[in-house]
């Protein structure tokens, strides 16, 4: 009979903490988009413009959150590859 060898992988606990932080990005994306949407609506009502500020700020919030998410992902991938 042959012995079964198992590989033991040591995982950095800080990596788990960063992955758990990614789960909060869904909440942050929703909160930022609604907040910027509301501020844009207030600006549009105040200035009498069509939904230009509302859509612009909403887009800014979505793009900003995805850029931060992408940068965080790159940081984690660099740590994994070491």
ABEGO torsion letter per residue (X at the ends): XBBBBBBBBBBBAAAAAAAAAAAAAAAAAAAAAAAAAAAAAAAAAAAGBBAAAAAAAAAAAAAAAAAAAAAAAAAAAAAAAX
